[in-house]
Amino acid sequence: MKLAMIGLGKMGGNMATRLLRSGFEVVGYDRSAEVVNTLVTKEGLIAASSVADAVNKLVEKEASARRIIWIMLPSGDITENQIKDLVPLLNKGDIIIDGGNSNYKHSQRRGAWLAEQGIGFMDSGTSGGVWGLDNGYCLMVGATAEVAKIVEPILIALAPSKENGWAHVGPVGSGHFTKMIHNGIEYGMMQAMAEGLDLLKGKQEFNLDLAQITELWRHGSVVRSWLLDLTAEALQHDQTLHDIEPYVADSGEGRWTVVEAVEQGVAAPVLTLALQMRFASQDDHGYSHRVLSTMRNAFGGHAIKPKS
């Protein structure tokens, strides 16, 4: 089976590699020729000099065969424009897969538009990060039953196993919707773990070894998880984290999850607060905190700590 992978960054490159090692023919394109050449040399990728070249190299022996193009690009205009540019290059029956973190509403709109052109579409919520190459990816896909069946062998190869780690969860849009909620939950889990470790570290009279405790929790405790595994591993090397700025980015999906909660009228305080805490970490100026200090001084005469 043959497909094209457009975007060979950390995720796309590893996904292409996993497919190549599973016996698939993968045509790859990336703006970085160095990335493409490395995969050609090390893994046997079929290089493409452009997106159009990648599509042309998907010609099969059977003229009726559908061409499959998997996009791994940043969400927003980059993905939008790439899909629009692909359409004139494709034939009816060909399939586009968006494996990036697109907003599910955009995927619904794109899927409807592509259907009018006679082109199949799948939105794939893709989780697994840099570990996916070895461990496999968790794939939450939205598509018609027909498209899902055609793409199934690719999903199985990318997933941890034939039976687990991938699912056709519903119609177009449902894959990215499921991944969006997944990431919102992830925010909450990470925030809870970070706060708990902060409390442990703050109890100085006990002089707790956080590396020991997180490793302890990994075995038999109810909070054991992959996030805990990664945290325990990191703390084995450095518990102070002095060299890391207290800045936590948000990819966008956490925001979309909170907006969805508002639109549905569903209470999601943990997910919302976890997102707000990320915003707080991104506030270089800390203006609201200075306002709070001013208020406390005004009504209670509490001391204001001057900036050093």
N, C-alpha and C positions, 0 to 999 in steps of 0.2 A: 504494500500500500504506500502511496506517495502523497505528500502534502508540502505546503510552503509555510515557513515560519517567518513572519515579518516582525523584526524587533528581537535582537539577540542579546539583551542585557542579562542581568543576573538571573532572572526568571526564565526569559525566553531562550537564552543560551543553554541553560541546564535542561529545560524541557526538550529542546531539540536534541541534546546529547542523549537523554534517556530514551527518546524515540529511536534514534540511530542505533543505540545499543540493543534495542528490542527488534531490530531488523527492518525498520521502516526506512524508506527513502525520504530524506528531508532536503528540500531546497530552501536555503536561508538567505535573507537579506537584512543588512543593518547598515546604518550610516557609517559605522566604523569598519573600514576594510580590514583592519587588523583583527578585529573580533571574528569576522567571517573567515579569514585565512587561517586563524588558529583552529577553528572548528573543522575546517577542511582538512588540515594536516593531522590533527589529533583524532578526529572522530569520523571523518569521511563525509562531511556535509557537502552537498552540491551547492557551489557558490552561485549567487546571482548578483549582477552588477546594479540592478535596480528592481523596483517592485514589478515593473512590466516584464523584466527578464525572468523574475521568479515565476510569474504566472505562465509565461511561455514555456518554461522548462517543466511544467506540470502536464504536458501533453502525454496522454497514455496511448497504448496500442489500440485500445477500443475507443472509437470516437465518441461513444455515448457515456464514457466514464466522467463522473463529476469531479471537478477540481476543488480541492479544499485548501483554504488559506486561513491560517491561524494568526491573529494579530496579538502581539504582546507589547503594547505601547501605552504611554501615560493617558489617563482618562481626559476627556474634554475635547478641545479643538483638534488636537493631534490625531486622536482616534477618529473623530468625526470626518475630518478631511481625508484621512487615509481610506475610509470606507467609501466615500464619494468618489475618490480617484480610482478605486478598484472596479467600480461598477462597469465602466466602458470596456474594461479588459476582460470581463467575464461573460460566460454564456448562461443561458437559462438552465437552472438545475445545479449550478456551481454553489459552493457553500462558503460563507465567511463565518469565522469564529472569533469572537472578541473575548480574550482571556484576561484582560486588564480589569481594573477596578472602576468600571463605568457605573454611572448612576442608572438604576434599573429602569427609570422612566425614559431615559435616553435610549436604552436598549429596546424597550417596547416600541418607541417611535421608529428606530432604525429597522427593526425587524419587520414592521408593517410596511415601511417604504421599500425595503428590499424584496418583500413578497410581491409587491406590485411590479417589480422588475423581473420577477421569476427566479430570484436568487434566494437560496436558503440562508438562514441565520441561526447561530447559536450563541447565547451569552453564557460564558463559563466563569463562575466564581471560583477562583483558583487560590488555594491555601497550601502552604508548605514551605515558603521562603527558600532560603539557600540550602535547606536540608532536603528539599524535594528530589534532587537528583538521585540521592542514595535511598531515601525512605519512601519516595513516591509522593504524589500530590493528592490533596483532597479536592475533588472537582464537583461543584454544584452547578448543573447545567440546565438551562432553559431552552426549549426548542420544540418544534413539532415532533411527533412520534417518528415520522419518516426521516427527518434530519438526524435525530438522536440515534436511530438504528444504523445509519451510514457511518456516523462518527464513532460509534461504540468501540471498535477495535483500538482507536487512538486513545480513548479515555481509559480503557483497561490497561494499556501499556504505560500510561502516565501515572495511574493510581498505584497504591501500595500492593494491591492484588486484584485478581480478576473479580472477586466477590465483594471487596471492601474498598471504601475510599472514593467512590464515584457514584453519582446517581443523577438520573434525569428527573429533576424535582417538579417540573411543570412546564407551562408554556413560555414563550419568549419573554424575558424580563425576570422570570422567577429565579434564575440562577444568580444573577447579580443582586436581586433582592435578598436571597438567602445569605449570600456572602456579606452583604451590608449588615444584616443583623448579627451574623457571626462576628464581624469586626467590632460591633458595638458591645457585644458580650465580652470580647477580648479586652476592650478598654476597661470594663468594670473589674475583671479578674486581675488585670495588671495593677490597677490602682489599689485594690484591696491588699494585694501582696506587698506592694511598695510601702503602704502605710503601716502594715504589720511589722515589716522589717525595720522601719523607722522607729517604731515603738521599742522593739527589742534592742536596737542600737542605743536608744536614749536611756535605757536603764543601766547607767554606768556602774552602779554598785555591784551588779552581777557579773560585769565584764564578760558578756555573752559572746560566744564564737558563732557568728552568723553562718559561716561556712559549715560548721558542724551541725547546726540546727536545721538548715535547709536540706542538707544531706540526710539527716534523720527523718525529716518529714516525707522524703521521697519514698520511704519504705513503710507501707501499711497505714499511713495517715489518710484522712478523708480529703485533704487538700493536695494530695499528690497529683501531679500533672506534668505535661511537657514544659509549660512555662516555668514550673518549679525546677524541673531538671536543668533548664538553661540557666536559671538564676543561681542554682547551687554550683554549677560549673563555673560561672563567672566569679562568684564569691570565693571560690577556692584560690583564685589567682590574686584577687584584690578586694578587700572588704571596705576600705575607706572610700574608694571611688573619687578621690580628690581631683583626679585629672579629667573628670567628666563634668561638663557644664550641666547645671540643673535645668536643661531645656528639653522638652518633649514635644516633638512635632505631631501633628494629626494629619492623616492622609486624606481626609474628606469623608470617608465612610462613617466615621463616628458622628459627624455633623448630620449626615443624611439620616442616620438611624434616629437621632433625637428629633429631627423634623418629622419623620414618619410617626413617631410616638405622639407628637402634637397633633398631626393631621388625623390620626386614629382616635385621639382622646384617650390614649392608654398611658397610665402612670409608669414612668421609667426613671425614677429618681437616681438610681445607682449609675445607669448608663449616662444620664445627663450630667451628673456631678463629675464623673470620671472625665468627660469631655471638657467640662469647665476647668478642671484642675490642669489639664493640658494647656488650655488657654492661659491660665495663671502663670505657668512656667515659661510662657513665651513673652510675657510682659517685661521687656527690658527696663522700662521706666518705673514700673511699680507705682504708678500715680495713685491708684485707688488705695494702696496701702499707706501712702503718705497722707491722703485725705483722712483715712481712719485715725492715723496718729494725731492729726490736727484736731479732729473732733474730740478725741479723748482728752487732749490738752485743754480744749475750750470748756468742756462741761465738768471735767474732774480735776483739772490741773495736773494731769499725768505728764511726766517728763517726756520730751521729744528727743529721740536719739539723733544727734546731728550726723550728717553724712561725712564720712572720713575722707 
